[in-house]
Amino acid sequence: MEDIISMADMRAIFSVTDDFGIDREQIRVELEKADPASVKLSNQGMLEITAPLTGLEAWLPALRRELLRLGLTEQTEE
């Protein structure tokens, strides 16, 4: 079942999205992984993520870059 997102995959994705202060209720992650992976904002403001079939950990920096490209800002601790 490598093509289905796992709880460990979700924790890895949230480890990136949490850095941006995104409410987890505003994130939709497809249950099935696919290549290529994708990240987009819906018209309703939901962050829609499709994780890659393989190499999720290696893809996390690309997720961070995509969030920045979409105009999201990383939160800094003060």
C-alpha positions in Angstrom: 0.0 0.0 0.0 2.8 2.4 -0.8 0.5 4.4 -2.9 -1.7 5.4 0.1 -0.6 8.3 2.4 0.4 7.1 5.9 0.2 8.8 9.2 4.0 9.1 9.1 3.7 10.8 5.7 1.1 13.2 7.2 3.4 14.0 10.1 6.2 14.8 7.7 4.0 17.1 5.6 2.7 18.9 8.7 6.3 19.4 9.9 6.6 21.7 6.9 3.2 23.3 6.8 3.2 24.0 10.5 6.3 26.2 9.9 4.0 28.4 7.9 1.3 28.7 10.5 -1.2 27.1 8.2 -4.3 25.8 10.0 -4.5 22.1 9.5 -8.2 22.4 8.8 -7.2 24.4 5.6 -5.0 21.6 4.3 -6.3 18.8 2.1 -3.9 15.9 1.3 -5.0 13.4 -1.3 -5.2 9.8 0.1 -3.4 8.4 -2.9 0.1 9.4 -3.7 0.9 10.3 -7.4 3.8 11.4 -9.6 4.3 14.2 -10.0 3.5 15.5 -6.6 1.6 18.8 -6.5 0.8 21.7 -4.2 -1.8 24.3 -5.0 -4.2 26.7 -3.4 -7.9 26.2 -4.3 -10.3 29.1 -5.0 -11.6 28.5 -1.5 -8.2 29.1 0.0 -7.6 25.4 0.8 -4.0 24.1 0.4 -4.3 21.0 -1.7 -1.3 18.6 -1.6 -0.6 15.4 -3.5 2.4 13.6 -2.1 4.9 11.8 -4.4 4.8 8.0 -4.8 8.4 7.7 -3.6 10.9 9.8 -1.8 8.5 11.9 0.4 11.3 12.9 2.7 13.5 14.1 -0.2 10.4 16.0 -1.5 9.8 18.1 1.6 12.2 20.9 0.6 10.3 21.1 -2.7 7.1 21.4 -0.6 8.6 24.3 1.3 9.7 26.0 -1.9 6.2 25.6 -3.4 4.6 27.2 -0.3 6.9 30.1 -0.6 6.2 30.4 -4.3 2.5 30.5 -3.5 3.1 33.6 -1.4 3.0 31.9 2.1 5.4 33.1 4.7 7.3 31.0 7.2 6.4 32.0 10.8 9.3 33.0 13.1 9.4 32.4 16.8 10.0 35.5 18.8 
